[in-house]
Amino acid sequence: MTALRVGIAGLGTVGGGVVKLLAEHADLHAARAGRGLRLAAASALEMPRALAPLLKNAVWHGDALDLAASPEVDVVVELIGGEEGIARKVVEKALQSGKSVVTANKALIAHHGNELAKAAEDNGASLLFEAAVAGGVPILKAMREGLAANRFVRVYGILNGTCNYILTEMEQTGRDFDEVLAEAQARGYAEANPSTDVDGFDAAHKLAILTAVAFGCPVNFSAVFVEGIRAVSALDIEFARELGYRIKLLGITGRGKAGIEQRVHPCMVWADTPIAQVSGVLNAVVAEGDFVGQTVFEGAGAGERPTASAVVGDLIDLARGRAAPPFAVPVSELVALPAQSMADRTGAYYVRLIVRDQPGVLADAAEVFAAAGVSIESVLQRGRDPKATVPLILTTHATTEAAMRRVRTALAGLAAVVEEPMLIRIESL
């Protein structure tokens, strides 16, 4: 059978990994795909010297749009990145030309996945993006295929390795966020501008994709509540441990009373739960189906080799002719579902106050909680020095996000409170 002719646009870390993997395991891929995967064309700003020997038989395109329309290519692998610009143009051009597309671009799919999936259908092509969510962890394929018999109740997980590394290091060393972030940048685990990771947007892109696959609805990134980890302190990590929790940045999607909830934020989870055990740069996703129950997927969520593994896995599916609809059902069958407001989230909360150590502070705080109808479950106090500021930690019984927002505003107005109150949601997983 004729080999599948592959064109790669973008030869950075992941693109280089794909080139190496195609060369190193060519025989294995041919056996598993039923035909060869041939690297027919490539495009980048410049030819990476280290990859030149592996690209000697590929046609070089200085313009990635030329590659996208090239008759020498059956499938375009887009590894340029970014939700707009040349990456989007390449994918659109390839699909309009009737070529299938494989991409690791989670931002592109989160923002434009609906129209790109429609373009693929209209032109008899496929759109695959396993590498866009959790890197080498095949969670999308598992949900679309192995778990296809189930209605999903909830899907959640650790979707950003940078944040998980930072929180793990904070817990293990007692250091604060800024110091650990600087180390993560020095070790290459965080970008020079880390905002996409630490402010939660990378995880939110992935969660929007997971939601569409899980619930058969259009991708709706604008409905994702996003809160990052910058405000989490070593003090919060310490008190979480004392209370029996660990802090993780989680993406959570599920069917709520008012619709589909999508939220990314720091969470306190019981230390003995599976998700709490995931450390370092690893990702983990938990999918809960109505018949299968809870299934857990864990592995490397980024990097050259794991992400290349996911990209080439998609190519093998294409070569075998077994590519499923991108969001598990055809675009025409995606059902727009109402989005549940974050204000409707119900659960327990952790609140950390930094207060002047003086009589009456706890009574004043308790009055705020009572006025909002929020029940306090536990209180931890430190300090006896009237000249000092000390932490005051409170946890609540189940309440609503709306009530806790009122509590936080009122607490910030107390004369004895000297810093913005810190609120972390406690999740029962």
JOBELLIN-V64954 format. One line per field, one symbol per residue. psi: psi as a letter, one per 40 degrees, with the letter a starting at -180 (. if undefined). A space follows every 50 residues. Layout:
BEGIN
psi: ???
END
This chain:
BEGIN
psi: ihihhhhhhhfaddddddddddddfdddddddeeiihhhdiiiidihhdd eddeedeihhhdhdddddeheehdhhhhfdiieaadddddddddddeeii hhiegddddddeddddddddddefiihifdeehfbehfddddddcdeeei hhdihiihehddddddddddddeeiiddddddddddeeeiidgeddceee ddddddddddddddefiihgdeehhhhaedehidddddddddeeiihihi hhiihadeahihihiiihihdeidddehiaeiiihhhhidddahihhiah eaiddddddddddddddddeffhiidfdiideehhhiihhiddehhaiih hhihihgiiedddddddddddefhhhdihhiiieheeiiiihhiiiihai ddddddddddddehdeheihhhhhhhhh.
END
